[in-house]
Amino acid sequence: MRDVRGAWAMAGAQLRKWHQEPVVVQSVRSAAAATVAYVIALRLSPEPAPLTAPLTALLVVQVTLYATLTTGIRRVNSVVAGVVVAIAFSVLVGLTWWSLALLILASLAVGHLVRVSEFVPEVAISAMLVLGVTRVGDTAWARVLETLIGAVVGLGCNLLFAPPVWVGAAGESIEDLARRVRQLMLRMGEEAAGRTPVEHATARLHEARRLDHDIVQVDAALRQAEDSLKLNPRVREGLLHRIVLRTGLDTLEICTVVLRVLARTLTDLAKERDPDPLFEPQVGATLEQLLSEVGDAVVSFAVLVTTDISQNAESAEARLAAELSTAAATRDKLAQLLLEEVQRDARQWQLHGAVLTEVNRILDELDTEHRSRRLLEELDRGTREERERRHHLIRLRRRLRMPRGPRRPRSDRNRPPVSGRSL
């Protein structure tokens, strides 16, 4: 009996997890919006199978409300522009092989003129579909009607049912990036503690360079999360969430760049000292310990950035501060050992100093005071930009509401103003 209850509990927990997954929520919302748009189009459109409406609704219901509003307007513009071009061509030349080529060129040009961005091909597609039918006029306006139905249903679906917030997915990608950085640091530390062949050091350098591709993927996930925070009624402090995640990713990106430089330094050192070890045994062991502690601090920093609850954030910040303090002490020990080694043998002293400098840069980027200062600067800048944007909107609203005074006669417009001297 307990096993059955446990199985039901696990199934319920898994179901709740799926219910909260942004991908599942987005799939259900897209299917529902497309179905509703098709049902409405069946009643209003003269076409027997108005598939343009569900297609438009499916494309308009984007991942975020902000993207839905901007995408819906551009998509409607692209379809209407394509229909207008098709009507003009049907009246003038009809459908031939050369008119089709001119139609595509004209549609793409019109798409760039009306600034529909990524929907420029949609202008040409709409024009070809409309021009290829016999009853051009009826089909053209039916396609416009279906597009409007799909766009309205998609916008209404996002207004009534708020889109999912993708902050959790972005946070997971940031933490995964931090763990990959830590794993690379551990491997570099293990190899630095012993004899490192040049091939192994070069392989670590290539791994550090491949982190750039991971940064691009995390940045895409973060952009999606930033859009999901805009105009979303579920989020109250969207600006703060966006700045915390963005500054956190910027810090990790800087750390990956410095780590790549560190890998290059160790590779150069392996070439210079081959077949001897990179460092003396005590120096290598200390460097391995330091890179392990710095890797732990990188993961703790990512956890701190992606933590929402204040209590958990305080514990994560305390853990990060303790790990940075431990790493700083190990850094000082390594600096003393490197100094003693350079005094005994001054060869490759530049590379030894570079190793210490690059570790210092990573520790400086992860410092809590540096992060707090950066957050305050970005918050001030974001608040100032929002205030300026609101000021422009208020000023534009005042201009639109301002009553216009009586216009002077045309003869008075060219008359020079009367000054006090002429009186």
C-alpha positions as CSV (number, residue, x, y, z in Angstrom):
1,M,0.0,0.0,0.0
2,R,2.8,2.4,0.8
3,D,4.5,1.6,-2.5
4,V,1.3,2.4,-4.4
5,R,1.0,5.7,-2.5
6,G,4.6,6.5,-3.1
7,A,4.1,5.8,-6.9
8,W,1.0,8.1,-7.0
9,A,2.9,10.8,-5.1
10,M,5.8,10.6,-7.6
11,A,3.5,10.7,-10.5
12,G,1.7,13.7,-9.1
13,A,4.9,15.5,-8.5
14,Q,6.1,14.7,-12.0
15,L,2.7,16.0,-13.4
16,R,3.0,19.2,-11.5
17,K,6.5,19.6,-12.7
18,W,5.4,19.2,-16.3
19,H,2.5,21.6,-15.7
20,Q,5.0,24.2,-14.7
21,E,7.4,23.6,-17.5
22,P,7.5,26.7,-19.8
23,V,7.7,24.4,-22.9
24,V,4.6,22.5,-21.9
25,V,2.7,25.7,-21.1
26,Q,3.7,27.3,-24.4
27,S,2.7,24.2,-26.4
28,V,-0.7,24.1,-24.9
29,R,-1.3,27.9,-25.3
30,S,-0.2,27.7,-29.0
31,A,-2.5,24.7,-29.8
32,A,-5.4,26.4,-28.0
33,A,-4.9,29.7,-29.8
34,A,-4.7,28.0,-33.2
35,T,-7.8,26.0,-32.6
36,V,-9.9,29.0,-31.5
37,A,-8.7,31.0,-34.5
38,Y,-9.7,28.2,-36.9
39,V,-13.2,28.0,-35.3
40,I,-13.7,31.7,-35.6
41,A,-12.4,31.8,-39.2
42,L,-14.8,29.0,-40.2
43,R,-17.7,31.3,-39.3
44,L,-16.3,34.6,-40.8
45,S,-14.2,33.6,-43.8
46,P,-15.7,32.6,-47.1
47,E,-12.9,30.0,-47.6
48,P,-13.9,26.4,-46.9
49,A,-10.6,25.7,-45.0
50,P,-9.3,29.0,-43.6
51,L,-5.9,27.6,-42.5
52,T,-4.3,31.1,-42.6
53,A,-6.0,32.0,-39.3
54,P,-4.6,29.2,-37.2
55,L,-1.2,29.5,-38.9
56,T,-1.0,33.2,-38.0
57,A,-2.2,32.5,-34.4
58,L,0.4,29.8,-34.0
59,L,3.1,32.2,-35.2
60,V,1.8,35.2,-33.3
61,V,1.6,33.4,-29.9
62,Q,5.3,33.7,-29.3
63,V,7.3,32.7,-26.3
64,T,6.7,36.1,-24.6
65,L,4.0,38.8,-24.4
66,Y,6.5,41.4,-25.6
67,A,7.5,39.3,-28.6
68,T,3.8,38.6,-29.3
69,L,2.9,42.3,-29.5
70,T,5.8,43.2,-31.7
71,T,5.6,40.1,-33.9
72,G,1.8,40.2,-34.4
73,I,2.0,43.8,-35.8
74,R,4.8,43.0,-38.1
75,R,3.1,39.8,-39.3
76,V,-0.1,41.5,-40.1
77,N,1.8,44.2,-42.0
78,S,3.7,41.6,-44.0
79,V,0.5,39.8,-45.0
80,V,-1.4,42.9,-46.0
81,A,1.6,44.2,-48.0
82,G,1.8,40.9,-49.8
83,V,-1.9,40.9,-50.6
84,V,-1.8,44.5,-51.9
85,V,1.2,43.6,-54.2
86,A,-0.7,40.5,-55.5
87,I,-3.8,42.5,-56.3
88,A,-1.8,45.1,-58.2
89,F,0.0,42.3,-60.2
90,S,-3.3,40.5,-60.9
91,V,-4.8,43.6,-62.4
92,L,-1.8,44.5,-64.5
93,V,-0.1,41.3,-65.8
94,G,-1.6,38.2,-64.2
95,L,0.4,35.0,-63.4
96,T,3.3,34.1,-65.8
97,W,6.8,32.9,-65.1
98,W,8.3,36.4,-65.6
99,S,5.6,38.1,-63.6
100,L,6.2,35.6,-60.8
101,A,9.9,36.7,-60.7
102,L,8.9,40.4,-60.7
103,L,6.3,39.7,-58.0
104,I,8.9,38.1,-55.7
105,L,11.4,41.0,-56.3
106,A,8.7,43.6,-55.7
107,S,7.4,41.8,-52.6
108,L,10.8,41.6,-51.0
109,A,11.4,45.2,-51.8
110,V,8.1,46.2,-50.2
111,G,8.8,44.0,-47.2
112,H,12.0,46.0,-46.5
113,L,10.2,49.3,-47.1
114,V,7.4,48.5,-44.6
115,R,10.1,47.3,-42.1
116,V,8.6,43.9,-41.2
117,S,12.1,42.6,-40.2
118,E,12.2,38.8,-40.2
119,F,8.9,38.6,-42.0
120,V,10.1,39.9,-45.3
121,P,9.7,36.5,-46.9
122,E,6.2,36.4,-45.6
123,V,5.3,39.3,-48.0
124,A,6.4,37.3,-51.0
125,I,4.7,34.1,-49.8
126,S,1.4,35.9,-49.2
127,A,1.7,37.5,-52.7
128,M,2.4,34.2,-54.4
129,L,-0.5,32.4,-52.6
130,V,-3.0,35.1,-53.5
131,L,-1.8,35.5,-57.1
132,G,-2.0,31.8,-57.7
133,V,-5.8,31.5,-57.3
134,T,-8.4,32.3,-59.8
135,R,-10.7,34.6,-57.8
136,V,-8.1,37.0,-56.7
137,G,-10.2,39.7,-55.1
138,D,-12.3,37.4,-52.8
139,T,-9.3,35.2,-51.8
140,A,-7.1,38.2,-51.1
141,W,-9.5,39.9,-48.7
142,A,-10.3,36.5,-47.2
143,R,-6.6,36.0,-46.5
144,V,-6.4,39.4,-44.9
145,L,-9.4,38.6,-42.7
146,E,-8.0,35.3,-41.7
147,T,-4.7,36.9,-40.8
148,L,-6.4,39.5,-38.7
149,I,-8.4,36.8,-36.9
150,G,-5.3,34.8,-36.1
151,A,-3.4,37.9,-34.9
152,V,-6.2,39.1,-32.7
153,V,-6.7,35.6,-31.2
154,G,-3.0,35.3,-30.6
155,L,-2.8,38.7,-28.9
156,G,-5.9,38.0,-26.9
157,C,-4.5,34.6,-25.7
158,N,-1.4,36.3,-24.4
159,L,-3.4,39.1,-22.7
160,L,-5.8,36.7,-21.0
161,F,-3.4,34.0,-20.2
162,A,0.0,35.4,-19.3
163,P,2.9,33.7,-21.1
164,P,5.4,31.6,-19.0
165,V,8.4,33.3,-17.5
166,W,11.6,31.8,-18.8
167,V,13.8,33.0,-15.9
168,G,14.2,29.5,-14.5
169,A,15.4,28.2,-17.8
170,A,17.9,31.0,-18.1
171,G,19.1,30.5,-14.6
172,E,19.7,26.8,-15.3
173,S,21.7,27.6,-18.3
174,I,23.8,30.1,-16.3
175,E,24.5,27.5,-13.6
176,D,25.4,24.9,-16.2
177,L,27.9,27.3,-17.7
178,A,29.4,27.8,-14.3
179,R,29.7,24.1,-13.7
180,R,31.4,23.6,-17.1
181,V,33.9,26.4,-16.1
182,R,34.5,24.6,-12.8
183,Q,35.2,21.3,-14.5
184,L,37.7,22.8,-16.9
185,M,39.4,24.5,-13.9
186,L,39.7,21.2,-12.1
187,R,41.2,19.5,-15.1
188,M,43.7,22.3,-15.6
189,G,44.6,22.2,-11.9
190,E,45.2,18.4,-12.0
191,E,47.5,18.7,-15.0
192,A,49.4,21.6,-13.6
193,A,50.2,19.6,-10.5
194,G,52.2,17.1,-12.5
195,R,53.9,16.7,-15.8
196,T,51.7,18.2,-18.5
197,P,52.3,17.2,-22.1
198,V,51.9,19.9,-24.6
199,E,49.1,18.0,-26.3
200,H,47.1,18.0,-23.0
201,A,47.6,21.7,-22.4
202,T,46.5,22.5,-26.0
203,A,43.4,20.4,-25.5
204,R,42.5,22.4,-22.4
205,L,43.0,25.6,-24.5
206,H,40.6,24.3,-27.1
207,E,38.0,23.5,-24.4
208,A,38.4,27.0,-23.0
209,R,37.8,28.5,-26.5
210,R,34.7,26.3,-27.0
211,L,33.1,28.0,-24.0
212,D,32.4,31.0,-26.3
213,H,29.7,28.8,-28.0
214,D,28.2,28.1,-24.6
215,I,28.1,31.8,-23.9
216,V,26.1,32.4,-27.1
217,Q,23.6,29.8,-26.1
218,V,23.2,31.1,-22.6
219,D,22.9,34.6,-24.0
220,A,20.0,33.5,-26.2
221,A,18.3,31.9,-23.2
222,L,18.8,35.1,-21.2
223,R,17.3,37.2,-24.0
224,Q,14.3,35.0,-24.0
225,A,14.0,35.4,-20.3
226,E,14.4,39.2,-20.5
227,D,11.6,39.4,-23.1
228,S,9.3,37.2,-20.9
229,L,9.7,39.7,-18.1
230,K,8.6,42.7,-20.2
231,L,4.9,43.6,-20.0
232,N,4.2,40.4,-18.0
233,P,1.7,40.7,-15.2
234,R,3.3,37.8,-13.3
235,V,6.5,39.8,-12.7
236,R,6.6,42.8,-10.4
237,E,10.3,43.7,-10.4
238,G,11.2,42.8,-14.0
239,L,14.0,45.4,-14.3
240,L,15.8,44.0,-11.2
241,H,15.5,40.4,-12.5
242,R,16.9,41.4,-15.9
243,I,19.8,43.4,-14.5
244,V,20.8,40.7,-12.0
245,L,20.8,38.0,-14.7
246,R,22.5,40.1,-17.3
247,T,25.3,41.3,-15.0
248,G,25.8,37.8,-13.8
249,L,26.2,36.5,-17.3
250,D,28.6,39.4,-18.1
251,T,30.7,38.4,-15.1
252,L,30.8,34.7,-16.2
253,E,31.7,35.8,-19.7
254,I,34.7,37.8,-18.4
255,C,35.7,34.8,-16.3
256,T,35.7,32.5,-19.3
257,V,37.8,35.0,-21.3
258,V,40.4,35.2,-18.5
259,L,40.3,31.4,-18.2
260,R,41.1,31.1,-21.9
261,V,44.0,33.4,-21.4
262,L,45.1,31.2,-18.4
263,A,44.9,28.1,-20.5
264,R,47.0,29.8,-23.2
265,T,49.6,30.8,-20.5
266,L,49.8,27.2,-19.3
267,T,50.1,25.9,-22.9
268,D,53.0,28.3,-23.5
269,L,54.6,27.2,-20.2
270,A,54.3,23.6,-21.2
271,K,56.0,24.3,-24.5
272,E,58.9,26.1,-22.7
273,R,59.4,23.5,-20.0
274,D,58.8,20.3,-22.0
275,P,59.6,17.6,-20.9
276,D,59.9,18.9,-17.4
277,P,56.8,19.6,-15.2
278,L,55.2,23.0,-15.3
279,F,55.9,23.8,-11.7
280,E,57.6,22.4,-8.7
281,P,55.5,19.8,-6.8
282,Q,54.5,22.2,-4.0
283,V,53.7,25.0,-6.4
284,G,51.7,22.7,-8.6
285,A,49.7,21.3,-5.7
286,T,48.9,24.8,-4.5
287,L,47.8,25.9,-8.0
288,E,45.6,22.9,-8.2
289,Q,44.0,23.7,-4.8
290,L,43.6,27.4,-5.9
291,L,41.8,26.5,-9.2
292,S,39.5,24.1,-7.3
293,E,38.6,26.8,-4.9
294,V,38.0,29.4,-7.6
295,G,35.9,26.9,-9.5
296,D,33.7,26.4,-6.4
297,A,33.4,30.2,-6.2
298,V,32.3,30.4,-9.8
299,V,29.4,27.9,-9.2
300,S,28.4,29.7,-5.9
301,F,28.3,33.0,-7.9
302,A,26.0,31.5,-10.5
303,V,23.8,30.2,-7.7
304,L,23.7,33.6,-6.1
305,V,22.7,35.3,-9.4
306,T,19.9,32.9,-10.1
307,T,18.4,32.7,-6.5
308,D,15.1,34.6,-6.0
309,I,14.3,34.2,-2.4
310,S,16.1,36.6,-0.1
311,Q,17.0,34.1,2.6
312,N,18.6,31.7,0.1
313,A,20.4,34.7,-1.5
314,E,21.9,35.7,1.8
315,S,23.2,32.1,2.4
316,A,24.5,31.9,-1.1
317,E,26.3,35.3,-0.7
318,A,27.8,34.2,2.6
319,R,29.0,30.9,1.0
320,L,30.5,32.9,-1.9
321,A,32.3,35.3,0.4
322,A,33.8,32.4,2.5
323,E,35.0,30.7,-0.7
324,L,36.5,33.9,-2.0
325,S,38.3,34.4,1.3
326,T,39.7,30.9,1.2
327,A,40.8,31.3,-2.4
328,A,42.5,34.6,-1.6
329,A,44.5,33.0,1.2
330,T,45.6,30.2,-1.2
331,R,46.4,32.9,-3.8
332,D,48.7,34.6,-1.4
333,K,50.4,31.3,-0.6
334,L,50.9,30.6,-4.3
335,A,52.3,34.1,-4.9
336,Q,55.0,33.5,-2.2
337,L,55.9,30.1,-3.7
338,L,56.1,31.6,-7.2
339,L,58.3,34.4,-5.9
340,E,60.7,31.9,-4.3
341,E,60.8,29.8,-7.4
342,V,61.6,32.8,-9.6
343,Q,64.4,33.8,-7.3
344,R,65.9,30.3,-7.7
345,D,65.3,30.2,-11.5
346,A,64.3,33.3,-13.4
347,R,63.4,31.5,-16.6
348,Q,59.7,31.9,-17.7
349,W,59.1,34.4,-14.9
350,Q,56.7,36.3,-17.2
351,L,54.5,33.2,-17.5
352,H,54.5,32.6,-13.8
353,G,53.4,36.1,-13.1
354,A,50.7,35.8,-15.8
355,V,49.2,32.8,-14.1
356,L,48.9,34.7,-10.8
357,T,47.6,37.8,-12.6
358,E,44.8,35.9,-14.4
359,V,43.7,34.2,-11.2
360,N,43.5,37.6,-9.5
361,R,41.3,38.9,-12.3
362,I,38.8,36.1,-11.8
363,L,38.7,36.7,-8.1
364,D,38.2,40.4,-8.6
365,E,35.3,39.8,-10.9
366,L,33.6,37.4,-8.5
367,D,34.0,39.8,-5.5
368,T,30.7,40.7,-3.8
369,E,31.6,44.4,-3.5
370,H,32.4,44.6,-7.2
371,R,29.1,42.9,-8.0
372,S,27.1,45.2,-5.7
373,R,28.7,48.3,-7.3
374,R,28.0,47.0,-10.8
375,L,24.3,46.3,-9.9
376,L,23.8,49.8,-8.5
377,E,25.3,51.3,-11.6
378,E,23.1,49.2,-13.9
379,L,20.0,49.9,-11.8
380,D,20.6,53.6,-11.9
381,R,21.1,53.5,-15.7
382,G,18.0,51.4,-16.2
383,T,15.9,53.6,-14.0
384,R,17.1,56.7,-15.7
385,E,16.3,55.2,-19.1
386,E,12.8,54.3,-18.0
387,R,12.3,57.7,-16.6
388,E,13.4,59.4,-19.8
389,R,11.1,57.1,-21.8
390,R,8.2,57.9,-19.7
391,H,9.0,61.6,-19.9
392,H,9.0,61.4,-23.7
393,L,5.6,59.6,-23.7
394,I,4.1,62.2,-21.3
395,R,5.5,65.1,-23.5
396,L,4.1,63.4,-26.6
397,R,0.7,62.9,-24.9
398,R,0.6,66.6,-23.9
399,R,1.3,67.7,-27.5
400,L,-1.5,65.5,-28.8
401,R,-3.9,66.9,-26.3
402,M,-2.8,70.6,-26.7
403,P,-5.5,72.6,-28.5
404,R,-4.4,74.5,-31.6
405,G,-4.8,78.2,-31.6
406,P,-6.6,80.1,-34.4
407,R,-4.6,80.2,-37.6
408,R,-3.7,83.6,-38.9
409,P,-4.7,84.7,-42.4
410,R,-2.3,84.0,-45.2
411,S,-1.6,87.7,-45.6
412,D,-0.6,88.0,-42.0
413,R,1.8,85.0,-42.1
414,N,4.3,86.9,-44.4
415,R,4.0,90.1,-42.5
416,P,7.0,90.8,-40.3
417,P,6.4,90.9,-36.5
418,V,5.7,94.3,-35.0
419,S,8.5,95.4,-32.6
420,G,8.4,98.0,-29.9
421,R,10.5,100.4,-31.9
422,S,8.0,100.6,-34.7
423,L,5.4,101.7,-32.3
